[in-house]
Amino acid sequence: MRLRVLSAVAAGFVLAPVLALAAPLTVAVALNPMALPLLVAQHEGLFAAEGLDVKVIECVSGARCMKTMLDGDADVATVADTPIVFRSFERNDFCVIGTFASTTNDSKLVVRKDSGIDRPSQLAGRRIGVAAGTSGQFFLDSMLMMHGVEPRQLQMVNVQPEDMPQALASGRVEALSVWEPYAWRTVKAMKGGVQVLNATGIYTVTFNLVTSRKLAGPRDADLAALLRAVERAERFIQQQPQRAQRIMMDRLSGDQAFIDWVWPGLQFRLALDQSLIKTLESEARWAMREGHVSGKQIPNYLGFVHAVPLKSVLPDASNIAR
């Protein structure tokens, strides 16, 4: 994967007096609609306004971003909840410092019209493309169980996000469990040859900021500044949605039709909610039950949360009980 490193110091314009810049902070950002607050903060110069020298590494998925951070190539990563669960069975040297976005409409089941699949109950025995260890896998399994289909009845094909449109177009798979913007790109590329099965509301995915344990504590001031920039970006999105949408179109190579496709259901709110712990625990039980992980005990997810930076920025934004 080619990593494109961008400086957030020079990008955009500064909306407040620039503070003395701290040590550089590298943030791995997934190019996903839910990452919009980070994209806005970079574009509008909000990182520099908070005294940060931020470099952004763009990734195709949150799972890829998290790997970049765990490999030591980034200090902070944007990631959905499912990759956090999978990694928590392998290591405990990372922590969540905030949830900043959620939606019930990110993952979608896109099927070829010529496959004859019109509803999820017809997926048994079919070739389904999904990126293993991602929110797309949890979404697919959740939908299958809701419709009485055992995941083991499918022929699951591990397909990376950037390869999904071609995998469906070539017939390598008959359907995709895919998130944005790759769902939109698949639908657009195949024109009238696919349909999206209704699955809204099955799974509320969150987007989170995670960092290395070695940064938690020593760089809490910088992490707090990062969260302040994200919170300012979320206010920008609320107050100037059209400008925020233009930033999304530019960074995700979309158009107004793409915005109309993904915008409904997107929620941007910086917090650390007890619901995150419940979500992680629920997904951990699923991962163990389906044999996706080797662990036999649910990790203590309270130990994967570092709330100090967020509490210094928004004292009432964390309600996780210890």
C-alpha positions as CSV (number, residue, x, y, z in Angstrom):
1,M,0.0,0.0,0.0
2,R,1.3,3.4,-0.9
3,L,1.1,5.8,2.0
4,R,0.5,9.4,1.2
5,V,1.8,11.7,4.0
6,L,0.3,15.2,4.2
7,S,1.1,18.1,6.5
8,A,-1.8,19.5,8.3
9,V,0.1,22.6,9.4
10,A,0.1,24.1,5.9
11,A,-3.3,22.9,4.8
12,G,-6.4,25.2,5.0
13,F,-6.4,28.3,7.1
14,V,-6.1,28.8,10.8
15,L,-9.3,29.9,12.6
16,A,-7.5,30.9,15.8
17,P,-4.1,32.2,16.9
18,V,-1.6,29.4,16.3
19,L,0.1,28.1,19.5
20,A,3.7,27.0,19.7
21,L,3.8,23.7,17.9
22,A,4.2,20.5,19.9
23,A,6.3,17.5,18.8
24,P,5.0,16.0,15.6
25,L,2.0,13.7,15.8
26,T,1.3,11.2,13.1
27,V,-2.3,10.2,12.6
28,A,-3.5,7.3,10.4
29,V,-6.8,8.3,8.9
30,A,-9.1,5.9,7.0
31,L,-10.7,7.5,3.9
32,N,-14.2,6.8,5.1
33,P,-17.2,9.2,5.5
34,M,-17.0,8.7,9.3
35,A,-13.5,10.1,9.3
36,L,-14.8,13.5,8.2
37,P,-14.0,15.4,11.4
38,L,-10.3,14.5,10.9
39,L,-10.4,15.5,7.3
40,V,-12.1,18.8,8.2
41,A,-9.6,19.5,11.0
42,Q,-6.8,19.0,8.5
43,H,-8.3,21.1,5.8
44,E,-9.3,24.0,8.0
45,G,-6.0,24.2,9.9
46,L,-7.6,23.2,13.2
47,F,-4.7,20.9,14.3
48,A,-2.2,23.8,14.0
49,A,-4.7,26.1,15.7
50,E,-4.4,23.8,18.7
51,G,-0.6,23.8,18.6
52,L,-0.2,20.5,16.9
53,D,2.1,19.5,14.0
54,V,0.0,16.7,12.6
55,K,1.0,14.5,9.7
56,V,-1.8,12.4,8.2
57,I,-1.3,9.0,6.7
58,E,-4.2,7.9,4.5
59,C,-5.4,4.3,4.7
60,V,-8.1,2.4,2.9
61,S,-9.6,1.0,6.1
62,G,-9.6,1.5,9.9
63,A,-8.1,-2.0,10.3
64,R,-5.2,-0.9,8.0
65,C,-4.8,2.3,10.0
66,M,-4.7,0.4,13.3
67,K,-2.0,-1.9,11.9
68,T,0.0,1.2,10.9
69,M,-0.2,2.5,14.4
70,L,0.6,-0.8,16.0
71,D,3.6,-1.2,13.7
72,G,4.9,2.1,15.0
73,D,4.4,4.1,11.9
74,A,1.6,6.3,13.4
75,D,0.9,7.7,16.9
76,V,-2.9,7.6,16.6
77,A,-5.3,5.8,14.3
78,T,-9.0,6.0,13.3
79,V,-10.7,2.6,13.5
80,A,-14.1,1.0,13.8
81,D,-15.0,-1.2,16.8
82,T,-14.5,-4.6,15.2
83,P,-10.8,-4.3,14.5
84,I,-10.3,-3.2,18.1
85,V,-11.9,-6.4,19.2
86,F,-9.8,-8.6,17.0
87,R,-6.6,-6.9,18.1
88,S,-7.6,-7.0,21.8
89,F,-7.2,-10.8,21.7
90,E,-3.7,-10.5,20.5
91,R,-2.2,-7.6,22.5
92,N,-3.1,-4.9,25.1
93,D,-0.6,-2.2,24.3
94,F,-3.2,0.2,22.8
95,C,-6.1,2.2,24.1
96,V,-9.2,4.2,22.9
97,I,-9.1,7.9,23.7
98,G,-12.4,8.8,22.1
99,T,-15.3,7.8,19.8
100,F,-16.1,10.6,17.3
101,A,-18.6,9.2,14.8
102,S,-21.2,6.5,14.3
103,T,-23.8,5.4,11.7
104,T,-26.2,2.6,11.0
105,N,-25.7,2.9,7.2
106,D,-21.9,2.4,6.6
107,S,-21.8,-1.3,5.8
108,K,-23.9,-2.6,2.9
109,L,-24.6,-5.9,1.2
110,V,-24.2,-5.3,-2.5
111,V,-25.2,-8.2,-4.8
112,R,-25.1,-8.9,-8.5
113,K,-28.5,-8.8,-10.0
114,D,-27.8,-11.8,-12.1
115,S,-27.0,-13.9,-9.0
116,G,-30.7,-14.3,-8.2
117,I,-30.1,-13.1,-4.6
118,D,-33.0,-10.9,-3.6
119,R,-32.9,-11.3,0.2
120,P,-30.3,-12.3,2.8
121,S,-31.9,-15.8,3.4
122,Q,-30.7,-16.7,-0.1
123,L,-27.0,-16.2,0.7
124,A,-26.4,-19.8,1.8
125,G,-23.9,-21.5,-0.4
126,R,-23.0,-18.3,-2.3
127,R,-19.6,-16.7,-2.7
128,I,-19.5,-13.5,-0.6
129,G,-16.6,-11.1,-0.5
130,V,-15.7,-9.6,2.8
131,A,-12.5,-8.2,4.4
132,A,-11.7,-10.5,7.4
133,G,-11.4,-9.0,10.8
134,T,-13.3,-5.8,9.9
135,S,-16.7,-4.3,10.7
136,G,-17.8,-5.7,7.3
137,Q,-17.4,-9.2,8.7
138,F,-19.4,-8.5,11.9
139,F,-22.1,-6.8,9.8
140,L,-22.4,-9.7,7.5
141,D,-22.6,-12.3,10.3
142,S,-25.2,-10.2,12.2
143,M,-27.4,-9.9,9.1
144,L,-27.1,-13.7,8.4
145,M,-28.1,-14.6,11.9
146,M,-31.0,-12.2,11.8
147,H,-32.3,-14.1,8.7
148,G,-31.6,-17.6,10.0
149,V,-28.5,-18.3,7.9
150,E,-25.4,-19.8,9.6
151,P,-22.2,-18.0,8.5
152,R,-20.5,-21.4,7.9
153,Q,-23.1,-22.0,5.1
154,L,-21.5,-19.3,2.9
155,Q,-18.4,-19.4,0.8
156,M,-16.6,-16.4,2.3
157,V,-13.9,-14.9,0.2
158,N,-11.4,-12.6,1.9
159,V,-11.2,-9.5,-0.4
160,Q,-9.4,-6.3,0.5
161,P,-11.6,-3.1,0.3
162,E,-9.9,-1.6,-2.7
163,D,-10.3,-4.8,-4.7
164,M,-14.0,-5.3,-4.0
165,P,-15.5,-3.5,-7.0
166,Q,-13.4,-5.6,-9.4
167,A,-14.1,-8.8,-7.4
168,L,-17.8,-8.4,-7.9
169,A,-17.6,-7.1,-11.5
170,S,-15.5,-10.1,-12.5
171,G,-17.8,-12.7,-10.9
172,R,-15.2,-13.8,-8.4
173,V,-17.9,-13.2,-5.8
174,E,-21.6,-12.9,-6.1
175,A,-22.1,-10.4,-3.3
176,L,-20.0,-8.0,-1.1
177,S,-20.2,-7.0,2.5
178,V,-18.6,-3.7,2.0
179,W,-18.4,-0.2,3.7
180,E,-18.2,3.3,2.3
181,P,-16.9,4.6,0.0
182,Y,-16.4,1.2,-1.6
183,A,-20.1,0.3,-1.6
184,W,-20.8,3.5,-3.6
185,R,-17.9,2.9,-5.9
186,T,-19.1,-0.6,-6.6
187,V,-22.6,0.5,-7.3
188,K,-21.4,3.3,-9.6
189,A,-18.9,1.1,-11.5
190,M,-21.4,-1.6,-12.2
191,K,-24.2,0.8,-13.0
192,G,-27.5,-1.2,-13.1
193,G,-25.9,-4.5,-12.6
194,V,-26.1,-4.6,-8.8
195,Q,-28.6,-4.0,-6.0
196,V,-28.2,-3.2,-2.3
197,L,-30.2,-5.3,0.0
198,N,-31.9,-3.5,2.8
199,A,-29.9,-3.9,6.0
200,T,-30.1,-0.4,7.6
201,G,-30.2,-0.6,11.4
202,I,-28.6,-4.1,11.8
203,Y,-25.4,-2.7,13.2
204,T,-24.3,0.7,14.5
205,V,-20.7,1.1,13.7
206,T,-18.5,3.5,15.7
207,F,-15.3,5.2,14.6
208,N,-12.7,5.7,17.3
209,L,-9.3,7.2,17.9
210,V,-6.8,4.7,19.3
211,T,-3.2,5.3,20.4
212,S,-0.3,3.4,21.8
213,R,-0.1,2.8,25.5
214,K,3.4,4.3,25.5
215,L,1.8,7.7,24.5
216,A,-1.0,7.5,27.0
217,G,0.2,9.7,29.9
218,P,3.4,11.1,28.5
219,R,1.6,12.8,25.6
220,D,-1.8,13.4,27.2
221,A,-1.5,17.2,26.5
222,D,-1.0,16.5,22.7
223,L,-3.8,13.9,22.7
224,A,-6.1,16.4,24.4
225,A,-5.2,19.0,21.7
226,L,-6.0,16.5,19.0
227,L,-9.4,15.9,20.6
228,R,-10.0,19.6,20.8
229,A,-9.3,19.9,17.1
230,V,-11.7,17.0,16.4
231,E,-14.4,18.6,18.6
232,R,-14.0,21.9,16.7
233,A,-14.3,20.1,13.4
234,E,-17.5,18.5,14.5
235,R,-18.9,21.9,15.4
236,F,-17.8,23.1,11.9
237,I,-19.7,20.2,10.3
238,Q,-22.8,21.1,12.2
239,Q,-22.6,24.8,11.4
240,Q,-21.3,24.6,7.9
241,P,-22.5,21.2,6.5
242,Q,-22.2,22.2,2.8
243,R,-18.5,23.2,3.2
244,A,-17.9,20.0,5.2
245,Q,-19.6,18.0,2.4
246,R,-17.3,19.6,-0.2
247,I,-14.3,18.5,1.8
248,M,-15.7,15.0,1.9
249,M,-16.3,15.0,-1.8
250,D,-12.8,16.2,-2.5
251,R,-11.0,13.7,-0.2
252,L,-13.2,10.7,-1.0
253,S,-13.4,11.4,-4.8
254,G,-17.2,11.7,-4.6
255,D,-19.9,13.8,-6.0
256,Q,-23.2,15.2,-4.7
257,A,-24.9,11.9,-5.4
258,F,-22.3,10.2,-3.2
259,I,-23.0,12.8,-0.4
260,D,-26.8,12.1,-0.7
261,W,-26.0,8.4,-0.5
262,V,-23.9,8.4,2.7
263,W,-24.9,11.6,4.6
264,P,-28.2,10.3,6.2
265,G,-27.5,8.6,9.4
266,L,-24.0,10.0,10.0
267,Q,-23.6,11.2,13.5
268,F,-20.5,13.1,14.8
269,R,-20.1,13.4,18.5
270,L,-16.9,13.1,20.5
271,A,-17.4,10.9,23.6
272,L,-16.5,7.8,25.5
273,D,-19.8,6.0,26.2
274,Q,-20.6,2.9,28.2
275,S,-22.2,1.6,25.0
276,L,-18.8,1.3,23.5
277,I,-17.8,-1.2,26.2
278,K,-21.0,-3.2,25.6
279,T,-20.4,-3.2,21.8
280,L,-16.8,-4.5,22.2
281,E,-18.0,-7.2,24.6
282,S,-20.8,-8.3,22.3
283,E,-18.4,-8.5,19.3
284,A,-15.9,-10.4,21.4
285,R,-18.5,-13.0,22.3
286,W,-19.3,-13.3,18.6
287,A,-15.7,-13.6,17.6
288,M,-15.2,-16.4,20.1
289,R,-18.4,-18.2,19.3
290,E,-17.7,-18.2,15.5
291,G,-14.0,-19.3,16.1
292,H,-12.6,-16.1,14.6
293,V,-10.2,-15.7,17.6
294,S,-8.3,-18.2,19.7
295,G,-9.1,-16.6,23.1
296,K,-11.5,-18.2,25.5
297,Q,-12.2,-15.1,27.7
298,I,-13.5,-11.7,26.9
299,P,-10.8,-9.0,27.4
300,N,-11.5,-6.4,30.0
301,Y,-12.3,-3.5,27.8
302,L,-12.2,-1.0,30.6
303,G,-8.5,-1.5,30.5
304,F,-8.5,-0.5,26.8
305,V,-9.9,3.0,27.5
306,H,-7.8,6.1,28.4
307,A,-10.2,8.9,29.2
308,V,-7.9,11.5,30.7
309,P,-7.4,13.5,27.5
310,L,-11.1,13.6,26.7
311,K,-12.1,14.5,30.3
312,S,-9.7,17.5,30.1
313,V,-11.4,18.7,27.0
314,L,-15.1,17.7,27.6
315,P,-15.5,16.8,31.3
316,D,-19.0,15.4,30.8
317,A,-18.3,13.4,27.6
318,S,-17.1,10.2,29.3
319,N,-19.6,8.1,31.2
320,I,-17.7,4.8,31.2
321,A,-18.0,3.3,34.7
322,R,-14.8,1.9,36.2
